[in-house]
């Protein structure tokens, strides 16, 4: 592959409020963004990005090593849907196709990836400038490409899909780090570690007395410069990003981004960078954006009283999520006051 373009289609709207302020490929599944997961497989290839015009500068700032909205028209290009969670199976499908002709890989109406010869690049640029849907792109190129429907693909369609794929994402991150059992942090004698071979603890991390880290249910990744205060209980699969502080919290099956302050209880949730939940309260099955501050006692409900699957309101209609547990989806820069109680399936922009 000579050129790759990671693009957004019109389905970014179904990923609001998280995609108000970021392109779809900047969403996280596990500790790293979808774009970073693509980079792992195509590290030696020229990768460009395409996004909504109003996100151009913020995308350039987030991904300074990639050209944004500058697709080269003179050579073939592989276009990868930014909602795709790249894995070894998709990579193998892409690499086993001959580059002698254009081809498309699809999954349940979604373009996963489409390789186009020079003749069709300008057509694709035109479609992307209109933020066309996967269906529109596929309809335009169906007779110009060899199309293959894939059987199993992890691709984001709704915000709650992030939580569905999260544990798998953390396990993949741990495997690709290839540092199993390497513990460089400062650990006090009264720290308890279960299944150390399933952990990575980077340098300059300080773990104080009476902390329990349990990797029996899944891997634990703790990056550098993290501080974990006494009486914290951490259970994998778990990712804690650089510079975060864990303030005596109980955290399981979750992702904590960079420079976060977390207290209370967090389960099966994702915090983006620079967000704080420093006090007591329960956050479960939720996604919290960047620069969010949750006031003391903020608590999410993640289960209906009748135990039925959660439905959410979207475009003035109710959508079934096909999941029994869903807390809150909270966009960037949201602030909650003390004692805030959030209903099951709440979305805050």
RODO-2510 file (C-alpha; in nm, 4 decimals, decimal comma):
residues 349
     n   res          X          Y          Z
     1     x     0,0000     0,0000     0,0000
     2     x     0,1395     0,3417    -0,1015
     3     x    -0,1229     0,5751     0,0449
     4     x    -0,3880     0,5317     0,3130
     5     x    -0,6655     0,7720     0,4068
     6     x    -0,8645     0,7305     0,7276
     7     x    -1,2016     0,8992     0,6759
     8     x    -1,5313     0,9842     0,8399
     9     x    -1,8667     0,8938     0,6916
    10     x    -2,2043     1,0441     0,7823
    11     x    -2,2491     0,7976     1,0703
    12     x    -2,0414     1,0273     1,2917
    13     x    -2,3788     1,1832     1,3856
    14     x    -2,4859     0,8622     1,5608
    15     x    -2,1747     0,8945     1,7797
    16     x    -2,2755     1,2312     1,9262
    17     x    -2,1991     1,3813     2,1752
    18     x    -1,8491     1,2299     2,1632
    19     x    -1,7965     1,3319     1,7996
    20     x    -1,9097     1,6929     1,8373
    21     x    -1,5475     1,7855     1,9022
    22     x    -1,3440     1,5023     1,7493
    23     x    -1,3478     1,2926     1,4306
    24     x    -1,4777     0,9397     1,4646
    25     x    -1,1290     0,7877     1,4388
    26     x    -1,0205     0,9873     1,7483
    27     x    -1,2630     0,7865     1,9621
    28     x    -1,1060     0,5394     2,2023
    29     x    -1,1689     0,1681     2,2364
    30     x    -0,9311     0,0569     2,5071
    31     x    -0,6486     0,2934     2,5955
    32     x    -0,5819     0,4219     2,2444
    33     x    -0,7767     0,5866     1,9635
    34     x    -0,9031     0,4037     1,6558
    35     x    -0,6503     0,5973     1,4479
    36     x    -0,3641     0,4829     1,6723
    37     x    -0,4817     0,1234     1,6307
    38     x    -0,4642     0,1658     1,2510
    39     x    -0,1110     0,3083     1,2846
    40     x     0,0032    -0,0119     1,4563
    41     x    -0,0652    -0,2084     1,1385
    42     x     0,0442     0,0553     0,8848
    43     x     0,3402     0,2141     1,0612
    44     x     0,5519     0,2497     0,7465
    45     x     0,2848     0,3861     0,5151
    46     x     0,1814     0,7431     0,4313
    47     x    -0,1439     0,7946     0,6261
    48     x    -0,3640     1,0980     0,5649
    49     x    -0,6830     1,1904     0,7478
    50     x    -1,0173     1,3303     0,6362
    51     x    -1,2646     1,5009     0,8692
    52     x    -1,5362     1,7648     0,8871
    53     x    -1,4076     2,1103     0,7931
    54     x    -1,4737     2,2654     1,1344
    55     x    -1,2589     1,9942     1,2997
    56     x    -0,9595     2,0609     1,0732
    57     x    -0,7432     2,2556     1,3199
    58     x    -0,8175     2,0399     1,6239
    59     x    -0,7460     1,7259     1,4205
    60     x    -0,4157     1,8711     1,2978
    61     x    -0,3252     1,9465     1,6597
    62     x    -0,4149     1,5968     1,7792
    63     x    -0,2387     1,4198     1,4909
    64     x     0,0485     1,6528     1,3933
    65     x     0,2320     1,3865     1,1923
    66     x    -0,0524     1,3345     0,9442
    67     x    -0,1837     1,5528     0,6624
    68     x    -0,5515     1,6376     0,7120
    69     x    -0,8002     1,6876     0,4275
    70     x    -0,5188     1,6685     0,1714
    71     x    -0,5762     1,3513    -0,0288
    72     x    -0,3294     1,2913    -0,3106
    73     x    -0,5150     1,2328    -0,6371
    74     x    -0,2345     1,0942    -0,8534
    75     x    -0,1901     0,7458    -0,7089
    76     x    -0,3969     0,4560    -0,5706
    77     x    -0,5228     0,4877    -0,2144
    78     x    -0,6691     0,2624     0,0501
    79     x    -0,9536     0,4372     0,2342
    80     x    -1,0288     0,3006     0,5821
    81     x    -1,3501     0,3863     0,7628
    82     x    -1,2533     0,5725     1,0802
    83     x    -1,5171     0,3842     1,2817
    84     x    -1,3367     0,0549     1,2199
    85     x    -1,1494    -0,1090     1,5070
    86     x    -0,8514    -0,2373     1,3124
    87     x    -0,7387    -0,5899     1,3997
    88     x    -0,5321    -0,8694     1,2516
    89     x    -0,8234    -1,0243     1,0603
    90     x    -0,9137    -0,7011     0,8795
    91     x    -0,5472    -0,6310     0,8090
    92     x    -0,5073    -0,9778     0,6592
    93     x    -0,8132    -0,9263     0,4371
    94     x    -0,6705    -0,5995     0,3088
    95     x    -0,3234    -0,7359     0,2404
    96     x    -0,4397    -1,0535     0,0663
    97     x    -0,6304    -0,8606    -0,2034
    98     x    -0,4401    -0,7903    -0,5194
    99     x    -0,3717    -0,4242    -0,5960
   100     x    -0,4300    -0,4774    -0,9671
   101     x    -0,7918    -0,3636    -0,9304
   102     x    -1,0124    -0,1677    -0,6945
   103     x    -1,1838    -0,3579    -0,4130
   104     x    -1,4158    -0,2896    -0,1195
   105     x    -1,4583    -0,4678     0,2131
   106     x    -1,8018    -0,4257     0,3689
   107     x    -1,9889    -0,5265     0,6819
   108     x    -2,3652    -0,4922     0,7300
   109     x    -2,3970    -0,1888     0,5066
   110     x    -2,0748    -0,0261     0,6254
   111     x    -1,7677     0,0387     0,4170
   112     x    -1,4818    -0,1068     0,6210
   113     x    -1,2102    -0,0317     0,3661
   114     x    -1,2029     0,0478    -0,0034
   115     x    -0,8956     0,0424    -0,2273
   116     x    -0,9256     0,2652    -0,5341
   117     x    -0,7077     0,3029    -0,8407
   118     x    -0,6034     0,6483    -0,9617
   119     x    -0,9055     0,6726    -1,1922
   120     x    -1,1515     0,6881    -0,9011
   121     x    -0,9648     0,8969    -0,6413
   122     x    -1,1264     1,2277    -0,7386
   123     x    -1,4701     1,0667    -0,7177
   124     x    -1,3943     0,9543    -0,3630
   125     x    -1,2652     1,3002    -0,2680
   126     x    -1,5941     1,4451    -0,3893
   127     x    -1,7979     1,1946    -0,1878
   128     x    -1,5948     1,2586     0,1269
   129     x    -1,6293     1,6353     0,0915
   130     x    -2,0065     1,5809     0,1197
   131     x    -1,9586     1,3476     0,4204
   132     x    -2,1475     1,0768     0,2359
   133     x    -2,2803     0,7673     0,4082
   134     x    -2,1236     0,4245     0,3697
   135     x    -2,4282     0,3230     0,1676
   136     x    -2,3806     0,6120    -0,0764
   137     x    -2,0098     0,5367    -0,1196
   138     x    -2,0792     0,1687    -0,1753
   139     x    -2,3579     0,2409    -0,4224
   140     x    -2,1298     0,4671    -0,6264
   141     x    -1,8396     0,2201    -0,6439
   142     x    -2,0219    -0,1142    -0,6393
   143     x    -1,9847    -0,1781    -1,0126
   144     x    -1,6313    -0,0406    -1,0188
   145     x    -1,4898    -0,2650    -0,7447
   146     x    -1,4645    -0,6244    -0,6374
   147     x    -1,6758    -0,6275    -0,3196
   148     x    -1,6472    -0,8699    -0,0300
   149     x    -1,8777    -0,8854     0,2722
   150     x    -1,6820    -0,9714     0,5871
   151     x    -1,8324    -1,2023     0,8492
   152     x    -1,6933    -1,0491     1,1691
   153     x    -1,5898    -0,6841     1,2053
   154     x    -1,5707    -0,4569     1,5090
   155     x    -1,7053    -0,1198     1,3964
   156     x    -1,8667     0,1604     1,5953
   157     x    -2,2274     0,2335     1,5043
   158     x    -2,3515     0,3877     1,8305
   159     x    -2,1797     0,5383     2,1342
   160     x    -2,2491     0,2362     2,3541
   161     x    -2,0561     0,0115     2,1140
   162     x    -1,7403     0,1605     2,2694
   163     x    -1,8229    -0,0158     2,5954
   164     x    -1,9117    -0,3405     2,4191
   165     x    -1,5638    -0,3605     2,2601
   166     x    -1,3653    -0,2068     2,5466
   167     x    -1,2446    -0,5167     2,7318
   168     x    -1,1249    -0,6710     2,4064
   169     x    -0,9515    -0,3421     2,3254
   170     x    -0,7602    -0,3386     2,6542
   171     x    -0,6492    -0,6990     2,6024
   172     x    -0,5268    -0,6108     2,2529
   173     x    -0,3392    -0,3070     2,3860
   174     x    -0,1696    -0,5256     2,6458
   175     x    -0,0681    -0,7879     2,3920
   176     x     0,0733    -0,5324     2,1463
   177     x     0,2717    -0,3572     2,4197
   178     x     0,4639    -0,6857     2,4551
   179     x     0,5764    -0,5981     2,8088
   180     x     0,3861    -0,8568     3,0112
   181     x     0,5062    -0,8757     3,3702
   182     x     0,7356    -0,5736     3,3470
   183     x     0,6894    -0,3621     3,6605
   184     x     0,9059    -0,0490     3,6816
   185     x     0,7010     0,1646     3,9191
   186     x     0,7684     0,2352     4,2852
   187     x     0,5657    -0,0182     4,4822
   188     x     0,5483    -0,0146     4,8618
   189     x     0,5712    -0,3370     5,0677
   190     x     0,2036    -0,3325     5,1645
   191     x     0,0782    -0,3342     4,8044
   192     x    -0,0942    -0,6543     4,6934
   193     x    -0,0534    -0,7703     4,3322
   194     x    -0,2481    -1,0630     4,1908
   195     x    -0,1184    -1,2256     3,8697
   196     x     0,1799    -0,9969     3,8110
   197     x     0,2518    -1,1611     3,4747
   198     x    -0,0668    -0,9979     3,3450
   199     x     0,0427    -0,6436     3,4337
   200     x     0,2498    -0,3592     3,2904
   201     x     0,3446    -0,0817     3,5325
   202     x     0,5641     0,1876     3,3780
   203     x     0,8418     0,3935     3,5352
   204     x     0,7851     0,6811     3,7795
   205     x     0,4508     0,5407     3,8878
   206     x     0,3986     0,5532     4,2645
   207     x     0,1784     0,2905     4,4255
   208     x     0,1239     0,3542     4,7961
   209     x     0,0475     0,1150     5,0825
   210     x    -0,2735    -0,0852     5,1037
   211     x    -0,3417    -0,0845     4,7299
   212     x    -0,4763    -0,4006     4,5628
   213     x    -0,4159    -0,4588     4,1895
   214     x    -0,5919    -0,7688     4,0575
   215     x    -0,5107    -0,8908     3,7052
   216     x    -0,6766    -1,2320     3,7353
   217     x    -0,9808    -1,1293     3,5293
   218     x    -0,7843    -0,9384     3,2674
   219     x    -0,4652    -0,7369     3,2063
   220     x    -0,3755    -0,4183     3,3898
   221     x    -0,1813    -0,1408     3,2118
   222     x    -0,0582     0,1485     3,4259
   223     x     0,1430     0,4065     3,2340
   224     x     0,4176     0,6346     3,3679
   225     x     0,3842     0,9077     3,6311
   226     x     0,0633     0,7652     3,7766
   227     x    -0,0029     0,8000     4,1506
   228     x    -0,2261     0,5438     4,3203
   229     x    -0,3296     0,6435     4,6702
   230     x    -0,3929     0,4066     4,9656
   231     x    -0,6987     0,1814     4,9736
   232     x    -0,7462     0,1794     4,5948
   233     x    -0,8752    -0,1488     4,4512
   234     x    -0,7976    -0,1947     4,0808
   235     x    -0,9247    -0,4887     3,8759
   236     x    -0,8503    -0,5734     3,5134
   237     x    -0,9070    -0,5411     3,2310
   238     x    -0,7873    -0,1906     3,3152
   239     x    -0,5894     0,0911     3,1535
   240     x    -0,4676     0,3959     3,3461
   241     x    -0,3032     0,6685     3,1386
   242     x     0,0022     0,8851     3,2084
   243     x    -0,0059     1,1290     3,4952
   244     x    -0,3409     1,0202     3,6409
   245     x    -0,4156     1,0068     4,0130
   246     x    -0,6297     0,7342     4,1683
   247     x    -0,7644     0,8656     4,4978
   248     x    -0,8527     0,5560     4,6964
   249     x    -1,0947     0,4464     4,4237
   250     x    -1,2488     0,1134     4,3317
   251     x    -1,2034     0,0732     3,9545
   252     x    -1,2694    -0,2313     3,7364
   253     x    -1,2903    -0,3114     3,3638
   254     x    -1,2288     0,0515     3,2704
   255     x    -1,0078     0,2993     3,0859
   256     x    -0,8765     0,6111     3,2585
   257     x    -0,7129     0,8622     3,0243
   258     x    -0,4151     1,0911     3,0775
   259     x    -0,4022     1,3390     3,3684
   260     x    -0,7293     1,2320     3,5314
   261     x    -0,8198     1,2379     3,9018
   262     x    -1,0489     0,9513     3,9980
   263     x    -1,2129     0,8673     4,3302
   264     x    -1,5226     0,6713     4,4326
   265     x    -1,6298     0,3718     4,2230
   266     x    -1,5893     0,3249     3,8469
   267     x    -1,6940     0,0102     3,6599
   268     x    -1,6918    -0,0769     3,2889
   269     x    -1,6411     0,2872     3,1908
   270     x    -1,4076     0,5104     2,9910
   271     x    -1,2709     0,8501     3,0929
   272     x    -1,1041     1,0625     2,8253
   273     x    -0,8018     1,2789     2,9119
   274     x    -0,8025     1,5598     3,1689
   275     x    -1,1319     1,4612     3,3322
   276     x    -1,1929     1,4498     3,7053
   277     x    -1,4124     1,2503     3,9392
   278     x    -1,2209     1,3215     4,2570
   279     x    -1,4952     1,2377     4,5087
   280     x    -1,7386     0,9625     4,6004
   281     x    -2,0102     0,8508     4,3578
   282     x    -2,0669     0,5651     4,1146
   283     x    -1,9915     0,5741     3,7417
   284     x    -2,0927     0,2536     3,5647
   285     x    -2,1085     0,1518     3,1975
   286     x    -2,0436     0,5120     3,0955
   287     x    -1,8232     0,7146     2,8625
   288     x    -1,6924     1,0468     2,9943
   289     x    -1,5386     1,2995     2,7527
   290     x    -1,2354     1,5286     2,7927
   291     x    -1,2119     1,8135     3,0455
   292     x    -1,5183     1,6880     3,2318
   293     x    -1,5578     1,7565     3,6034
   294     x    -1,8039     1,5434     3,7985
   295     x    -1,9070     1,7057     4,1245
   296     x    -1,8994     1,5165     4,4534
   297     x    -2,1639     1,2471     4,4720
   298     x    -2,2370     1,2385     4,0971
   299     x    -2,3838     0,8940     4,0293
   300     x    -2,5038     0,7154     3,7164
   301     x    -2,7798     0,4586     3,6982
   302     x    -2,6872     0,1829     3,4544
   303     x    -2,9817    -0,0577     3,4911
   304     x    -3,3564    -0,0223     3,4408
   305     x    -3,5772    -0,1038     3,7378
   306     x    -3,7583    -0,3678     3,5269
   307     x    -3,4231    -0,5165     3,4095
   308     x    -3,5212    -0,4707     3,0437
   309     x    -3,2680    -0,3583     2,7832
   310     x    -3,1935     0,0132     2,7766
   311     x    -3,3429     0,2398     2,5108
   312     x    -3,2198     0,5916     2,4331
   313     x    -3,3696     0,8934     2,2593
   314     x    -3,2062     0,9892     1,9297
   315     x    -3,3498     1,2213     1,6618
   316     x    -3,6841     1,2217     1,8422
   317     x    -3,7149     0,8435     1,8365
   318     x    -3,6377     0,5645     2,0814
   319     x    -3,3536     0,3285     1,9897
   320     x    -3,3039    -0,0088     2,1546
   321     x    -2,9424    -0,0527     2,2568
   322     x    -2,9596    -0,4340     2,2872
   323     x    -2,7803    -0,4074     2,6189
   324     x    -2,9091    -0,4370     2,9732
   325     x    -2,6434    -0,2092     3,1235
   326     x    -2,5833     0,1466     3,0036
   327     x    -2,5019     0,4461     3,2195
   328     x    -2,4309     0,7923     3,0775
   329     x    -2,2546     0,9213     2,7658
   330     x    -2,1091     1,2606     2,8577
   331     x    -1,9494     1,4952     2,6046
   332     x    -1,6411     1,7137     2,6457
   333     x    -1,6266     2,0040     2,8949
   334     x    -1,9410     1,8988     3,0847
   335     x    -1,9616     1,9945     3,4530
   336     x    -2,2006     1,8373     3,7036
   337     x    -2,2915     1,9820     4,0421
   338     x    -2,2678     1,7979     4,3715
   339     x    -2,5174     1,5190     4,4235
   340     x    -2,6085     1,4898     4,0533
   341     x    -2,8045     1,1716     3,9745
   342     x    -2,8148     1,0594     3,6099
   343     x    -3,0778     0,8235     3,4692
   344     x    -3,0005     0,5068     3,2750
   345     x    -2,8945     0,5803     2,9169
   346     x    -2,8503     0,9567     2,9669
   347     x    -2,6641     1,1437     2,6910
   348     x    -2,5217     1,4908     2,7722
   349     x    -2,3793     1,7043     2,4934
***
